[in-house]
Amino acid sequence: MTAEPENIKAILASQFTAYGKGEPFHREWKAFLGDSIFTTDQEQWHNSRQLLRPQFIKDRVSDLDVFEEHVQVLMEHMTKAGRYCDGRQGKEFDLSDLFFRYTLDAATHFLLGRSAGSLENPELEFADAFAEIQRIQNFLARAGSSPERPSTKKLKILNEFVNPFIDDTLRLTPEELATKTKSEEGYTFLHALAGFTRDRQVLRDQLVAVLLAGRDTTASTLSWIFYELAKHPEIYQKLRKEIIDRVGLHRAPTYDDLKSMKYLQNVMHETLRLYPVVPFNLRLALHDTTLPLGGGPDGLSPLGILKDEIVTYSTLIMQRRPDLTPNALSFSPERWDTWQPKPWTYIPFNGGPRICIGQQFALTEMGYTVVRLLQRFSALESRMGEVDGGSPCLKAEIVLQPGQGVVVSFVEGEVGGEGD
């Protein structure tokens, strides 16, 4: 196990061909993620990457209508959850749960053309199955074994959810698909994939993999953003002022607006530093190889790694190392005004050839959501004191999420602002 930047650089980039997911990982995850981008190596992985890359070009990522539709539903549910029986606002509720449902709805809409509707239907069977399969897969990844396997029933629920979308797409002829592409009306991620392959299993595997990446990662980071904003009302108000100065209280932000808001970017960077999405990851040595550090009496010599040995690396530990980041455990968006992390010491989206292709999609969705929420709610209060005493519980499954939720209360209302 390592948290050394030089070792992580070797695993992910400079010795990329020496390390991979490996056959054991592929075998354990096949029922869930099949032969997708997350479970394969070498040519098979490269083909998946080439298949998915065009779906995350700027033109698609900067189309914000999907986010707008679902963030409006999210805010209505926040208002409802924060209202007492007599109509007064300020009731506490768990925001994290709403974020996981919101990002599922946005991700299914973006990928499939139709939302799962989990904000309106919190008992959605698919969402429950998706979470349960991941919980068990986490045991397999970390421990190499699990007291249980993903149940056939949960996998069946997952497949029954995505299959109708695949069926609808495969009913289209190549000519109809080409027309959809040109018109852009109703054009989805799945249509784009079907333009390259008619293989049902390939479509299913890539779809589930991207759904996993597009839903849980964004939901967990949004949860941490608001966990910290609630603890630091001065940061909340400083960020809200930047938002109001740029877009006012009502206008929806554009892609350029999001990129231009420096403090918004700082808040997201700092959250991803302190709470990296994937806190632990692993690779298997595909042949006898080395790591740059860890060997010799002082640990500064290369370390031999035998074929089939598993190397785990932790972005969570590395990005919190006080020798790499000043005041590493404090949440300080301001540090990004003057501080620049050294190469390979800050990799929330991984690095090297496997760097996350959905990075801009995630940052855009998170930024858009933060802006819309801070336009609507003039203040935010943390109610986590009685829950965790100010020391957050880190629940590290596939993604790093708040283990005890994000219990907050909001204040609705307009307070000043230019640029409407």
C-alpha positions in Angstrom: 0.0 0.0 0.0 1.4 3.4 -0.9 0.6 7.1 -0.6 3.8 8.3 -2.2 3.3 10.6 -5.3 6.3 9.0 -7.1 4.8 5.5 -6.7 1.4 6.6 -7.8 2.9 8.4 -10.8 4.6 5.1 -11.7 1.4 3.0 -11.3 -0.8 5.4 -13.3 1.6 6.8 -15.9 5.3 6.2 -16.2 5.0 2.4 -15.7 1.4 2.2 -17.0 1.8 -1.0 -19.0 3.2 -2.8 -15.9 0.0 -2.3 -13.8 -3.6 -3.0 -14.6 -6.9 -4.1 -13.1 -6.0 -7.7 -13.6 -8.0 -10.9 -14.2 -9.1 -11.4 -10.6 -10.7 -8.0 -10.4 -12.3 -8.5 -13.8 -13.7 -11.8 -12.7 -15.1 -10.4 -9.4 -16.7 -7.4 -11.0 -17.9 -9.0 -14.3 -21.5 -9.6 -13.1 -21.9 -5.9 -12.2 -19.7 -4.0 -14.7 -19.0 -6.6 -17.4 -16.2 -5.8 -19.8 -16.4 -2.1 -19.3 -13.8 0.6 -19.1 -13.4 0.0 -15.3 -12.7 -3.7 -15.4 -10.5 -4.3 -18.4 -6.9 -3.7 -19.5 -4.8 -3.1 -22.6 -6.6 -3.3 -25.9 -10.0 -4.1 -24.4 -9.7 -1.1 -22.1 -8.4 1.1 -25.0 -11.4 0.2 -27.1 -13.8 1.1 -24.3 -12.1 4.4 -23.8 -12.3 5.3 -27.5 -16.0 4.4 -27.5 -16.8 6.6 -24.5 -14.5 9.6 -25.1 -16.7 11.4 -27.8 -19.7 11.4 -25.4 -17.8 13.9 -23.0 -16.8 16.5 -25.5 -17.4 20.1 -24.5 -20.5 20.5 -26.6 -22.3 17.8 -24.7 -20.9 18.7 -21.2 -21.8 22.4 -21.6 -25.5 21.6 -22.4 -26.9 22.5 -19.0 -30.7 21.9 -19.6 -30.6 18.5 -18.0 -29.1 19.9 -14.8 -31.6 22.8 -14.7 -34.6 20.5 -15.0 -33.5 18.3 -12.1 -32.0 20.9 -9.9 -35.4 22.7 -9.8 -37.0 19.4 -8.6 -34.2 19.0 -6.1 -34.8 22.5 -4.6 -38.5 21.9 -4.3 -37.8 18.7 -2.3 -35.3 20.7 -0.2 -38.0 23.3 0.5 -40.5 20.6 1.4 -38.0 18.7 3.6 -37.1 22.0 5.4 -40.6 23.0 6.3 -42.3 22.5 9.6 -46.0 21.4 9.9 -47.0 25.1 10.5 -45.2 26.2 7.3 -42.1 27.7 8.9 -38.7 27.1 7.3 -35.6 25.9 9.1 -36.4 22.2 9.8 -33.3 20.0 9.6 -33.0 17.2 7.1 -30.4 15.0 5.4 -29.2 16.7 2.2 -26.9 13.9 1.2 -29.9 11.5 0.5 -31.4 14.1 -1.8 -28.1 14.6 -3.7 -27.8 10.8 -4.4 -31.3 10.8 -5.8 -30.8 14.0 -7.8 -27.6 12.8 -9.5 -29.2 9.5 -10.3 -32.0 11.4 -12.1 -29.6 13.7 -13.9 -27.3 10.9 -14.9 -30.1 8.6 -16.3 -31.6 11.6 -18.2 -28.2 12.5 -19.7 -27.3 8.9 -20.6 -30.7 7.4 -21.4 -32.9 10.3 -22.4 -35.3 9.6 -19.5 -34.9 10.2 -15.8 -35.1 7.4 -13.2 -37.4 9.8 -11.2 -35.9 8.8 -7.8 -36.5 12.3 -6.3 -40.2 11.8 -6.9 -40.1 8.1 -5.9 -37.6 7.6 -3.1 -38.5 3.9 -2.8 -37.2 3.2 -6.3 -36.1 -0.4 -6.4 -33.4 0.2 -8.9 -31.6 2.8 -6.7 -31.7 0.4 -3.7 -30.3 -2.5 -5.9 -27.6 -0.3 -7.3 -26.4 0.7 -3.8 -26.5 -2.8 -2.4 -24.5 -4.3 -5.3 -21.8 -1.6 -4.7 -21.7 -2.3 -1.0 -20.9 -6.0 -1.6 -18.4 -5.3 -4.4 -16.6 -3.0 -2.0 -15.9 -6.0 0.2 -14.5 -8.0 -2.8 -12.2 -5.1 -3.9 -10.8 -4.4 -0.4 -10.6 -7.8 1.2 -10.3 -10.1 -1.8 -13.4 -11.9 -0.5 -16.9 -11.2 0.8 -19.3 -12.9 3.1 -21.8 -12.5 0.3 -22.1 -12.1 -3.4 -24.3 -9.6 -5.3 -27.6 -11.3 -5.3 -29.1 -12.5 -8.6 -32.2 -10.6 -7.6 -30.4 -7.3 -7.3 -28.5 -7.8 -10.5 -31.8 -8.7 -12.2 -33.4 -5.4 -11.0 -30.4 -3.5 -12.4 -30.6 -5.2 -15.7 -34.4 -4.9 -16.0 -34.0 -1.2 -15.5 -31.5 -0.6 -18.3 -32.7 -3.3 -20.8 -35.8 -1.4 -22.0 -33.6 1.6 -22.9 -31.3 -0.7 -24.9 -34.2 -2.4 -26.6 -35.6 1.0 -27.7 -32.2 2.0 -29.1 -31.6 -1.3 -30.9 -35.0 -1.0 -32.6 -33.6 2.0 -34.5 -32.0 1.3 -37.8 -28.5 2.7 -38.5 -30.1 5.3 -40.7 -32.5 6.4 -38.0 -29.6 6.6 -35.5 -27.7 8.8 -38.0 -30.8 11.0 -38.4 -31.0 11.4 -34.6 -27.4 12.3 -34.4 -27.9 15.0 -37.0 -31.1 16.4 -35.5 -29.8 16.2 -31.9 -33.4 16.0 -30.8 -33.7 13.3 -28.2 -30.1 12.3 -28.9 -28.6 10.4 -25.9 -25.4 8.8 -24.8 -26.9 5.4 -25.6 -27.7 6.4 -29.1 -24.1 7.5 -29.6 -22.8 4.2 -28.3 -25.2 2.3 -30.6 -23.8 4.2 -33.5 -20.5 2.3 -32.9 -21.8 -1.1 -31.8 -25.0 -3.1 -31.9 -23.7 -5.6 -29.3 -26.3 -5.6 -26.5 -23.8 -6.8 -23.8 -21.3 -4.0 -24.7 -24.0 -1.4 -24.5 -25.2 -2.7 -21.2 -21.7 -2.9 -19.6 -20.6 0.6 -20.7 -23.9 2.1 -19.7 -23.9 0.6 -16.2 -20.2 1.6 -15.7 -20.8 5.3 -16.7 -24.0 5.4 -14.6 -21.9 4.3 -11.6 -19.3 7.0 -12.3 -21.8 9.7 -13.1 -24.1 9.3 -10.2 -22.2 8.3 -7.0 -19.1 10.4 -7.5 -21.0 13.7 -8.0 -23.4 13.0 -5.2 -20.7 12.3 -2.7 -18.7 15.4 -3.6 -21.8 17.6 -3.5 -22.5 16.2 0.0 -19.0 17.0 1.2 -19.2 20.6 -0.3 -22.3 21.3 1.7 -21.1 19.5 4.8 -18.2 22.0 4.8 -20.2 25.1 3.7 -22.6 24.4 6.6 -19.7 24.3 9.0 -18.2 27.6 7.6 -21.0 30.2 7.1 -18.4 32.8 6.1 -17.3 30.6 3.2 -21.0 30.1 2.2 -21.6 33.9 2.2 -18.4 34.7 0.3 -19.3 32.1 -2.4 -22.8 33.4 -2.5 -21.6 36.9 -3.1 -19.4 35.8 -6.0 -22.4 34.0 -7.5 -24.7 37.0 -7.1 -22.1 39.4 -8.5 -21.7 37.2 -11.6 -25.2 35.9 -12.4 -27.6 37.5 -9.9 -30.3 35.7 -7.9 -32.3 34.3 -10.7 -30.5 33.8 -14.0 -29.2 30.3 -14.7 -25.4 30.2 -15.1 -23.8 29.4 -18.4 -20.8 27.1 -18.8 -18.6 30.2 -19.1 -20.1 31.7 -15.9 -19.2 28.5 -14.0 -15.6 28.5 -15.3 -15.1 32.2 -14.5 -16.1 32.0 -10.9 -12.7 31.5 -9.2 -14.0 31.0 -5.6 -16.5 28.4 -6.8 -13.6 26.5 -8.5 -11.6 26.9 -5.3 -14.4 25.4 -3.2 -14.7 22.4 -5.5 -10.9 21.9 -5.7 -10.6 22.1 -1.9 -13.4 19.6 -1.3 -11.9 17.2 -3.8 -8.5 17.5 -2.0 -9.9 16.8 1.4 -12.5 14.3 0.3 -11.2 12.6 -2.9 -14.0 10.7 -4.6 -12.1 7.3 -4.8 -10.2 7.2 -1.5 -8.4 3.9 -2.2 -7.7 2.2 -5.5 -5.7 -0.8 -6.6 -3.7 -2.2 -9.5 -2.3 -5.6 -10.1 1.3 -6.1 -11.4 0.9 -7.6 -14.9 4.5 -8.8 -14.8 7.5 -8.5 -12.5 8.1 -4.8 -12.0 9.1 -2.2 -9.5 8.0 0.9 -7.6 10.3 3.9 -7.4 10.2 4.1 -3.6 9.8 1.8 -0.6 12.9 -0.4 -0.8 16.1 -0.5 1.1 16.8 0.4 4.8 15.4 3.9 4.4 12.6 3.2 2.0 14.1 5.5 -0.6 15.3 2.7 -3.1 13.1 1.0 -5.7 10.9 -1.8 -4.4 10.5 -5.1 -6.3 6.9 -6.0 -7.2 6.2 -9.5 -8.4 3.7 -10.5 -11.1 0.1 -10.7 -9.7 0.9 -8.8 -6.6 -1.7 -6.1 -5.7 -0.6 -2.6 -5.0 -3.2 -0.3 -3.3 -2.7 3.4 -3.4 -4.6 6.1 -1.4 -5.4 9.5 -2.7 -7.2 10.2 0.6 -4.0 9.7 2.7 -1.7 11.4 0.1 -3.8 14.5 -0.2 -4.0 14.9 3.6 -0.3 14.5 4.2 1.0 17.6 6.1 4.4 17.4 4.4 2.7 17.8 1.0 0.0 20.2 1.9 0.2 23.0 4.6 -2.6 22.7 7.2 -3.7 19.6 5.3 -6.7 18.8 7.5 -8.3 22.2 7.4 -10.9 23.2 4.8 -9.5 26.3 3.2 -10.7 27.3 -0.4 -8.5 30.4 -0.1 -5.3 28.3 -0.2 -5.9 27.8 -4.0 -5.3 31.6 -4.5 -1.6 31.2 -3.8 -0.9 27.5 -3.4 -0.3 25.1 -6.3 0.0 21.3 -5.5 3.1 19.7 -6.8 2.6 17.2 -9.7 1.0 13.9 -8.6 0.2 15.2 -5.1 -3.4 16.1 -6.1 -5.2 13.6 -8.3 -8.9 13.6 -7.5 -9.7 12.4 -11.0 -6.8 9.9 -11.1 -4.0 10.5 -13.7 -2.2 9.1 -16.7 -4.0 7.3 -19.5 -6.9 6.3 -17.2 -7.6 9.8 -16.1 -11.3 10.3 -15.6 -13.0 11.2 -19.0 -16.0 12.5 -17.1 -14.0 15.1 -15.2 -15.5 18.2 -16.9 -19.0 16.7 -16.8 -18.7 16.2 -13.0 -17.3 19.7 -12.3 -19.9 21.3 -14.5 -22.8 19.4 -12.8 -21.4 20.2 -9.3 -20.7 23.9 -10.1 -24.2 24.3 -11.6 -25.9 22.7 -8.7 -24.0 24.8 -6.1 -24.8 28.0 -8.0 -28.5 27.3 -8.2 -28.8 26.3 -4.6 -26.9 29.3 -3.3 -29.1 31.6 -5.4 -32.2 30.1 -3.8 -31.1 29.7 -0.2 -29.6 32.8 1.6 -28.1 30.8 4.5 -27.2 27.3 5.6 -26.8 25.9 9.1 -25.1 22.7 10.1 -27.0 20.4 12.4 -24.2 17.8 12.5 -22.8 18.8 15.9 -25.0 16.4 17.8 -24.4 13.7 15.1 -20.6 13.7 14.7 -19.4 16.4 17.1 -17.7 18.2 14.2 -15.6 15.2 13.2 -17.0 13.7 10.0 -17.4 10.0 9.6 -15.7 8.9 6.4 -17.6 6.1 4.7 -15.2 4.7 2.2 -16.9 2.2 -0.1 -16.3 2.6 -3.8 -16.6 6.4 -3.3 -16.0 8.4 -0.2 -19.2 9.7 1.3 -20.4 11.2 4.6 -21.1 8.1 6.8 -23.7 9.9 8.9 -25.3 12.0 6.2 -25.3 15.8 5.9 -27.9 17.1 8.3 -28.6 20.8 7.7 -31.2 23.5 7.6 -31.6 26.2 5.0 -32.9 29.7 5.0 -34.8 30.7 1.8 -35.0 34.2 0.6 -33.3 36.9 -1.5 -30.7 39.1 0.1 -29.3 41.7 -2.3 -27.6 41.1 -5.5 -26.7 42.5 -8.9 -26.5 41.0 -12.3 -30.1 39.7 -12.7 
